[in-house]
Amino acid sequence: MIKGVSIVLCTYNGKSRLDTTLRHLVAQKIRIPCELIFVDNASDDGSKLYAEEWWLNFGVSSIDFRSFKQMTPGKSYAQDLGYAKATYEYILVCDDDNWLCETYIQTAFEIMESNDHIGALGGWCEAEFENKKPLWFDQYSKYYAVSKQGKRSGDITNKKGCLYGAGMVIRKSHWLELKLLGFEHLLSCRKGNSLSSGGDTEYSYALRLLGYSIWYDERLYFKHFMSQARLNFDYLSRLRLGMVDSNFILWPYLDFLRNKYQSRNEFLKVAVNMIPVLMFKKSIDLMVGNYEKRERAKHYFKVWKYRLLHYSLYKKNHETIKLWIAQR
């Protein structure tokens, strides 16, 4: 593969967020080949045309620009298109609300070059608020992917074990390796206004199953723009419940990594054991508890429902992963 960095920026109706994000990209201090692959994921706000005109007026010669449209809804599909179009070995995922520090791309390139065993590399971010920061935000910032991903720079494979997608760097050769094995995402990630997520976690787990490491480096810093529309408890609740759904889909990955397999009887046994807590404590929390107790109760009920009714989906996903793992 050609050494350099391909920035993959996917958006759904992100026109209003693009100006500042693109300005941070053109401000990058780089000494390497670099390109920006812009993917519009079925937007209807003119995002693609806006990005093309913006780059024509303000783009820099050090970063090549190409844009594409992915009409299949789902961020994972948009990213796959971007990865397929990428010219260079290192692919950097930059969301439409990520403002990278000016050394991000060059530093990421150097880190990846220094260690062939790194499968995915991530950094950390702070929130940049459209208006005033809510008093409750710090308590729930992890749900918005605003956090450090390790206590110190280095290998976090056996610690956090995965990365959030914002600012993540992967290798195109690994993506091609997975495709050759028959890997397909179990999660489509976010579609339109839905708040499902987890595609970045799934990719981290897939790389670990191939034997690669997950890495964190505190030199990779960016700001994550928080629009006012996202900063309310209704949105946060939807976000958390979407994560419960995604995490269930990813259970088979964790079981493969732990060399275990859950039978139908184990699913049902756990579900039965959950009933006393569900009937009393969690039911009361759901009715009269504070926000956090209600959210934890919703989580508990959802997990119980998956345990009780959806073993077939767990088994199907386990078999899907097993098929491509067997091709290694």
N, C-alpha and C positions, 0 to 999 in steps of 0.2 A: 504493500500500500504506500501511496505517496505521503510523506511526512508533512503535516500541517494541521490546521484546525478548521473544521466545518461547523459553524454555528447554526443550529437548527432552531428557528423561532416559529412556533405554531400559535395560531390565534383563532378564536371564535368571537366575532364581533368585538374585537379589541382595538378598533380604530382610535378611540379616545385615549388609549394608554400607550400608543406606539411612539409618539414623538420623543418623550423622555427616555424610553428604553433604547431607541435607535441612537439618540445623542450620546448615550453612555457607550454604545458599541463603537461609534466613529471616534471616540476619545481614547480608545485602547492604544496602549504603547506596545507595539508588536514588531518583532524582527523575523517573522516566520510567514509562510504562505497561509492565507486565511480567506474564507468566503462566508457569506451569510446566505443560508437557504431559508427563505420565508415561505411558510405553508399556511394558506388560508383554509381553515377547516369548516367549509360550508357556511361562511359568514354571509349576512345579508346587509351589512352596513358599509360596504365598499372598502373593507380593510386592505384587500390586495392592491387595488388601484392606488389607495392612499400611500401604502408602503413603496410602491414603485415610483410614484411621483416624488415622495420624500427623498428617496435615495438618489434620484436623478438630480435633485436640487442640492442636497446636503451630504451625499455619500462621499467616501474617501477611496482613493485608488488602491490603498493597501488592503482593502477588503472587497473581493468580488461579490456581486449581488445577483441572485436568481430567485424568482418567485414561482410558486405553484399553487394549485387549488386541489384540495382533497374533499370530494363531495360526500364521502362516507363519514357520517358523524362519529366522533370518538377521537380523543387526543392520541391514543396509541396508534390509530390508523394514520393520522396526520404525521406523527413522528416517524413511523415506518416509511412513509413516502419521502420525508426529509432525509432519513438515513440512506435510502436507496439512491437519492440524488447526490449525496455527499461525495466530494472528490477526495477528501483527505482521511487519513487514518483516525485522527482524533475528532470525535463529535461532541460538541458542547451544547447542552440543552439550555436554552435561554427562554424563559416564559415571557409573555408580553408585558409583565409587570415586574420584571427583574432589572435592576440597575447595577450592572457589574462595575466593580472598582477598576481603575484604568490598567492595572497589571494582571487582571484575572486570566486573560487568555494566554499571555506569554508564560505566566507562572504555571498554569495548568499543563501547558505543553511540556515544560521542562520537567515537571513531576512525573508525567506519564512516560517520558523518554527515559527517566532514571530508573524505572522499575517495570520490567516486562510482566510481572505477576499481577499488577493492578488491573482489575477488571472494570471497576467503576470508581471514580474519584468525585468527592463532593466538598463543599465549603460550608459557610455559615452566613446568616443574614440577620439584619435588623429590620423592623417594620418602619415604613415611611407612611405616615397617615395623611389622608386627604384633608381631614379636619382634626379635631382634638382626639388624643388617645383615650379610649375608654378606660375607666378605672379597673375593670375586670380583665383587661386584655392579657396582661402578663400571666395570669393564672391559666389561661387557655391558649397561649400563643403557639404551643406545639401543634394544635389542630390546624393552624394556619401556616404550617411549615416555617415558623419563625423560631429558630433555635440553633444552638451549636450541636453538631452531630457527633461530637466526641469531646472528652476532657482534654485531650492533647492530640496533636497531629500524628498520624500514623495509621496502622492497620486496625480497623474496627469490625473485621469479619465476624469475630466471635464475641462482640460486644453489642453494638446496635444492630449490626448485621445487614443493614440495608441503607439506602439513601433516599432523600426526597429528590424529586426530579429537577427542581429548580437549580440551575448551575451545575448539574451533574455532567461529568465527562466520561465517555465510554470509547471503546475502540471499534471502528467499523469492521475490522477483521473478526472480532468476536461476534458481532451481529450477523455477519455472513456465515460464521461457523454455526450459530444457532439455527439460522434459516436452512442451512444445508441438512441439519439433523431433523428438520421438520417442526421446529418450535413455532408455536402460534400463541399469541396472548390469550389467556383465559379472561382477562379484563380488558375492556375497550377503553377504560379510564373515562374521563368526563365527556359527555355528549351534550352539546348545547348548554342548556341551563341546569342539567342534572349535576349533582354533587358527588357522584361516584368517583373513586380515585383508586390509587394503588398500583398503577402500571409501572411506576418507578421501582416500587418494592418488588413487584413480580420480576422485573428485569434483574434486579440485584440478586434475588434468589436463584434465578436461572444461571447467572454467571457463577455463583457459588457452587452450583451443581456441576459446572464444568471445571471446577477447581481453582477459579480465580479469586483474588482478594478484593475486599471492599475497603476503600481508603478515604481518610478525611484529612484535610490540611487547612489550618486556620488562616493561612495567607490568602485563601480564596474567599473574599468577602463581597457581599452585595447587599443592596437594599431591596426589600420586597414591598411594593406599593400596596397599601390597603385602602381601597375605596370605601366610602362611607356606607354604601349599600350592603357591604359584607359584615359590618360591625354591629350585629344585633344578635340576640339570643335565638331567634328563629332560624337564622342562617347557620349559626353555630350548631344548633341541634340537628339540622339537616346534614351538616358536614360530618358530625360525629356518627350519625346513623348510617351514612354512606360508607364510612370507614368500617363499621361492623359488617356490612354486606361484603365489602371488598376483602376483609380479613378472612371471612369464611371461605371465599373462593381460593384464598392462598393457603389455607390449612394444609392441603396435600404437599405443597412445597416444603413447609416446615417439617412435615412428617418424613419426607425423603431426606432432608438434611439431618434429621435425628435418627434415621434408619428404623422407622416404625411405620405401622399401618393400623388404622383404626377400623375395626369390624362394625357391622350394624349393631351387634349386641352391645359393644362398648359405647356407641352413640346413645342407644336407648337407656343403658344403665346410668350414664351421666345425666340424661334428661330426667329420669325418674328421681335421682338423688337431688336434683335442683328444685323439685316441686315444693317441698316444705318452705324453703326460703322464698320462692316465687309467690306462694299463696298467702304468706303472712307479711314478712318484712318488705319485700319489693312491691307488693300490691299497695301497702300503706304508703310507702315512699312515693309511688306513682300518683296517689290521690292527694296527699297532704304534705309531701316533702318539699324542701326548697329546690331551686333549679338543679343543683348538682345531684341531689338524691333522685330526682325525677329522671335525669339523664342516665344515671347509673342503672336505674330500674328498667328503663327502655332498652338499654344494652343487654341486661340480664334476660329480659323477655325475648329479645331477638335471638340471642344465642340459644336459649332453650328451644325456640321454634325451629331453628336450624337443626339442632340435635334430634328433635322429635320427628321432623317431617322431611328433612332434605338429605338423608344419607345417600340417596341415589346420585345427587349432584356431586357430593364429595367423591364418591367412587368413580364417577365419570371423569372428573378432573384429575383424579389420581391416575387413572388409566391413560389419559391424554399425555400427562407428563412422563409416565413410564415408557411410552412409545418412543419419544424422542431421546430420552436418556439411554435407552437400549441401543441407539445408533452410534453412541460415542465410540 
